[in-house]
Amino acid sequence: MRKTTLNSAKNMDFESKFQSAALKIKGAKKLLVLGHLNPDGDAIAAVNVVSLIAQSLNLSVDAFCINKKDDAYDFLAFTGRIVSDFSSRLADYDVVVVLDCGALSRTGIEELIKEELKKPLSARPFFIEFDHHPQVQAWADLEIRNPELSATCELLYRFCKSQKIKISRDIADGILTGILTDTNNFLYPNTSSETISIASQMMELGARFGKISALLKNNQDLLTMKLWGLALENLRFNSRYGFAFSVLTRADLATAMMAGGHAEALEKGDFSQILHSDLFGDIAGFLSNISGAKAVMLLRQEGPGKLKGGLRTSHPEVDVSLLARHLGGGGHAKASGFELVGDLEKTEEGWRVR
């Protein structure tokens, strides 16, 4: 079991940021909460958690995630109020809280946010970002990021504890959902002893582990299952180095989209439904549990001449960020990523990048 260790200086930095975020949120007349497009459980749950906190403070709050699935995560208290399109003006809000997005582009309203950021702070919303993904770009007025944590909802738990925000059963449901989603029921190597402890505390507060776990297990669409199948079919293992790897070609992505009922988008060449998902990280995390594998890599074709790779390890002595940085990327010891210029090509000896 991995143990998260944060030094005292880091803890003080987070405490200061948590306090600043709480003051901004409590002082907002109108709050907007958003997660990434094609949201997974951690994103939807994080939006629920912050929206419920705002609701408990009697704040006016709106929430949205572009392409939110119908009926998915409806067991969470605020999900029914999360809209899947954005028709408001950002200028109407005092504070905008962005959750689990990884990059500004994943909000789905990148250009709108960039236009607001050009204005003086006094004439626009204050942007707060909570995230557990490695930083892609610095843009928010207040960035609260910790890539060592399993989920954005784990970060929000720490925010609640720091600011003595009461965790109701509905908020506990959200925090547990985010953790279970992003650890695949504690299977992935991003699970720490603290993660398990937080989950246990949420259950003590009434979070419904059995229901959430069962719903998450049964909430897999055909596109997701097809993509998993293709990744497993392409899986190879180098026993000499203890290194497992798999690839997903553009044709594989197209096959998954067709099977998942996205033929119309495929005809338009629109792969956003699949490229803006967290599926690839989930697959890489799962593969890292292969017996004998010290590290795994999942390499996918994002577009012509553009490859993106994810690296994961559950081995205590392996730091995959070293390889990621060598390839021009970054991240942290157990989960990192990179981008390459090139295309995937299958040869008699195996896959290569050309």
N, C-alpha and C positions, 0 to 999 in steps of 0.2 A: 504494500500500500504506500503510495507516494505521500510525503508530508510536505505541506506548504510552509515555508519559512520566510518571514518578512522581517527585515531588521527594523530597529526602533525608529530610525530616520524616515524610512518608508512609511511606517505606521503613522508617524506624526504628520507626514505629507497628506496621507489619505484622510486623516481626521480633519485637517484644515479644509480639504476639498469637500468632504462630506458636509461640514458645517456651512460652507459657502453655498453649496447646492441647496441645503435645507432652507436657508434664509431666502434665497431667490424663489424657490418654489412656494414657500409660505406667503411671500409678499406678492405673488402674482394675482392679478385680477382675472386673467384668462390664460389658461395653460393648454399647450398642445403637446401630446405625447405620441411619438411615432416609432415604429420598428421597421425592419428592412422589408423590401418587397419579397413576395413569395415567402412569407414568414414561417419559420419552424416553431417548435414548441417553446424554445427559450425566448424568442422574440415576442410571440403572442403573450406568454406568461409575464415577461418583463413589462410590457405595455399594461397588462392587467394590474401588476403590482403598483406601478407608479400612479396609474389612474385611480386605483382604490385608495392610495395614500392621499391623493389630492381630494378625493371625494370625502374622506374622513376629516379633512381640514375645511370642508365646505367651500372648496374652490370650484370655479367654473372650468370644466376640463373637457376637451375633445381628444379623440384618439383615432389613428388610422394606420393601416399597413396595406400597401398596394398589393393587389392580387391575393388578398386573404381568402382562404378556402372556405366555402360555405359549410357550416355545421362542424368544422374542425375546431376543437378546443372550446366548444360551447359550454362545457361543464365549468369553465372558469367564469367567475361572477360578472366580469366587465366585458367579456368577449362580444356579446350581442350589441354593444355600443361602439365597437371598433369598426369604422367604415373602411371600405376597400378602395375608395378613390378620394382625391383631395380637391375640393371645390372652394375652399375658403382662401382667405388672404393671410399670408404669414404676418403681415403688418397688424392684424387684428389681435395678435397674442403678445403678452408680456414676456413669457418664457416658453421656449420650445425644448423639450427633453427628447433626445435621440438615443435609441436603445439598440444595442447588439448589431449595429450596422457594419462594423469593420471598416467601411470606407464610405465617404459621402455619397458616392454614386449609388450605393445600395438603398438609400432612402427613397429613390424613385423620383425625388423632386430636387435633384442636385442643383439645377440651374436657378430654381426659385430661391433656394437657400443662398447661393452665391450672390444673387442680386441683392438680397437683404444684407449680406455681410459687407457690401460696398458702402452701406449707409453708416452714419455715425451711430454709436451704440445707443444714444438717447432717442434715436428715431426708428429703432427696430427691436425685434425680440432679443432676449438674452438666450444664447444656445448652450445647453448642457448636454454632454455626451457621456453615457455610461456604457462601457464595453469591456469584454474580456478577450477580444482579438488583438493581435499585434498591430501597432499603429501603421497605417498606410500613409496618412497625411494629417498634419495638425491644422484644424480649422475652427473648432468650437471655442467659445469664450471660456468655458470651463470643461476640461477633459478629465474624466475619472476612469482610468483604464488600468486593468490588472490582468495581463495574459497568463499569470500563474494560476488563475482560478478556473474552475470547471465550466462556469456559465455566467452570463450576465446577471442571472437571478441570484447567484451566490454573492456577487458584488452588491446587489441591492439588499440582500440580507444584512451584509456588513454595514451598509448605509443606515438601515433601520435600527440596528443595534447601537451604532455610534450616536445616532440622534434621538435615541429613546422613543422611536416611533412604534406604537403598539402594532404587533403582528396579529391580525385577526385570523380566523380560520380561512377566509377567502384569500387573504394575502399569503398565508401559509401554503394553500393549495397552489398558488402561482409560483412561489419560490421552489416548492418541491417539483412542480411540473418542469420548470426550466432546468433544474439539476438532473432530473431523470432523463429528459430529452438529450441533453448535451453530454451525458455520460453513458447513454444507452443502458439505463438501469444499473449504473456503477460498473459497467464492463470496460469502458475506455480508460487508458492510462492517465487521463486528466483528473481522475477521481483521487482525492486526497483524504487523509484521515479527517480533516476539517469538514470536507464535503459530506462524509458519512455522518458526522456529528450534527451538522446543520439539518440534514434530512431527518435525523432522529428527532431533533427539536421541533421541526415542522409537524411531524406526526403527533408529538405530544400536544401540539396546539390545535390538533384536529384535522390536519391535512390527510386526505384520503389516498394513502399509498396504493392500496389494492385497486381502487377504481382508476386512478391516474395511470398506473402501470399497465393495466389491461387496455385502457383506451389508447394509450400511446402505441402499444403493441399492435392493435388492430386498426390503427389509423394510417396505414400505408397504401398509397395509391399505386396504380399499375406502372406509371412512369418510374417511381422510386424502385419498385421491385425489379423491373426490367434492367435498370441501371446497375443495381446490385449484382444481378445475374451476369451481366456482361463483364463487370469488373472481376468477378470471381472466375469467369471463364478465361479471362486474359491473364490471370495470376501466374507468376513464375517465382521460383525460390532458388537462390544461390546458396547452397549449403556451405560452400567454402567460406563465405563471408557472413553467413547468417542474415542475408539481405533478401527481403521479399519485395516484389514490385508488380504493378499492374498498369495497364494503359487503357485509355478510353479515346478512341479515334472520333473524328467528326461523324463518321458513318455510325459508330456505336451510339453517339448522342442522338442522331437522327432516328435510329431504330427504336431507342427508348421513347422518344417523343411520339413517334407513330403509334407505338403500343399503348402509350398513355393517353391517346385521343387528342393529340395536338397537331393533327395533320395540316390544319389551316395555317397555323403559325409556321410550320415547317416549310410549306409552299412559299411563304414570304421570306424565308431565310431568317426567321426570328427565333433565335435560340435562347432568348432571355429567360424563358420559363425554367430552363435547366441550368444555365450558366450562373444565374443569380440565386442559387440555392446553396444550402449548407450540406447537401448530400455528399459531396466529395470529401469533405472533412470527416463526416460520419463513417464513410466507407474506409478511409485511411485509418481512422481510429480503431475500427473493428479489426482490420487486417493486422494491426500491430500486436494482436493477441495470438498470432500464429505460433505454435510451438516451435522453438528453436530460432525464431526470427529476432535479431537484435534491433532491426529497424525495417521500416517499410516505406515505399514511395509509390504514390499514385500520380501518374502523368496523364494529362488530358489535353486534347486539341481544342483550344478556345476558338480558333479561327485560322484562316490561311496564314501560315508563318508565325503563329502565336501559340505557345505551349505554356501550360501552368502546372506546377507540381506541388504536391503536398508530401511532407515527411512526418512520420510519427514513430515513436518508440516507447516501449514500456520497460526497457532494460535500464536498470539503475545507473549503469556506467556509460551509457551512450548519450551524446549530445548532438541531436540532428541539426541544431542551428549552425554548427560549424560547416556542414556540407551546404546548407541553404545559403549561408553568406558567401561561400566559395562560388556558388552559382548565381550570385547577384541578388539573393533574397535575404530573408531574415526570419525572426521569430524567437521562440524560446527552446529550451533544451529538449522538451518532449514533443513539441509540435511546431513545425516551421513550414515555410513555403517559398517558392521562387517562380520566376517566369523566364522562358527561353524563347529566342527567335529561332524558328525552324518548324519542321513538320515531322510527323511520325511515319515511319516506313517499316513494313514488315519484310524481313529477309529470311533466308534459310537458317541463319544463325540466331535469329530472334529480332527484336525491335531495335531500331536505331533512330536517332534524330538527324535529319539532313537539312 
